[in-house]
Amino acid sequence: MTDSDEARAPDPCVIQLTVGTDGRRAVLGGPPQTAGMRSGVVVLQPGASVGRHNTGAREEIIVVLEGRGEVRVAGVPPLAVEAGTAAYVPPRRSHDVVNTGARPLRYVYVVAPVPLEAR
């Protein structure tokens, strides 16, 4: 890395993981805060879901901090997750996160762009 690359690179930072009244908080919002990564923290109440969505040309990891649930990815059986586990969602896959437990499900998601050569 050259001095000019460091001058253009995003700054290191510390971010709080508290959520808003809607149970969500963006942690990293992409450029210019990062080189392309986005992330956030979500708290789902029992029986709630984040809603089916597709991250397009991005891949996602869901890291469960508390509770239990399912990551429902199109084309595969539900992935059971709980505190201390993570689920990987490949690019261009429709998916949802559902709290199947009796307590809140708290997780961090990280979404990163897929390099052009891998698309």
N, C-alpha and C positions, 0 to 999 in steps of 0.2 A: 504494500500500500504506500503510495506516495503522499507527500504533505498536501498536495492539492486534493487527493482523494479523501483524506481525513477532514479537510475543510468543508467538503460537500456532504460528508456522512452525517446521519442523524445523531443527535446528542444522547448519551446515556441518561437514564432518568429512573426515578422510583415512582410508582403509581399505586394509589390506594385501591383495594379490591372491594370496598363497600359498594352496595348496590343502591339504586334509587327506589322510589316507591313502586315502580313497575317491575322490580325484581331483576333489573339489568343495569349493566354499566359497561360502556366501551372502555377498554384498557389501552389498546393501541389502535390508532385510526388510519394507519397507512401513511403514505408520503404526505408531507415531508417529515412526519414524526418517525417513520421507519422507512426502510428501503422497499417495502411492499407488504410486509406482514400486517395483519389486523388481528385483534384479539379482544376479548371481553369476559366478563363474569356474569353468570346467570343464576338466579335462584328460582326454582319452580316449586310451587306448593304441591302437595299430594294430588294426583290425578291430572295435573296441568301438563301442557306440552308447549314447546317453543314454537311449534308450527312448521309444517313441511316447507322446506326451502332447498335451493340448489346453489352451491357456491361456484358454479361455472368452472372456469379454468383455474381454480384454486383447490388445494387440498386442505383438509381440516383435521385437527386432533382435539378431542374433547377429554379433558382431565377432570375426573370427579373428585371433589374435595370432601363432600358430605352427602349422605343419603344413598338411594339406589334408584335405578331406572332402566330404561331401554333406549338405545340408539337404533332407530328404525331406518335402515338404508334400503332403498329400492333394490329388489332382486335378490336379497339375502334374508335369512331369518333374523329376527330382532337380536341385537347384541346386548346382553345383560351387563350392566355396569354398576359399580358401587364405589364407595370411598376407597381411594388407593388404586383405582384402575383408570385406564384411558381407552378410548375407541378412536380408530383412524377411519376417516371418510375420504375416499379417493375423489379426484376431480370429476365434475359433471354427474354427480350422483344425487338424486333427490333423497332427502333424509329429514328426520324429525328426532327430537329428544323428548321423552315422556317420563314423568316421575311416576313410578309404579310402587313406591314405598309409602310408608305412613308418616314420614317426616320430610321436611324440605330437601330437595336435591340441589346442591350447590356445585357448579362446575365452571371451569375456565375453558374457553375455546380459543384456539389459535388457527388462523387461516393464512396460508401463504400462497403466493402465485407459483404456478408450475412453470419452470423454465421453457422458453420457446422450443428448444430442441426436444423436449419430452412431450409436447402437445400432440 
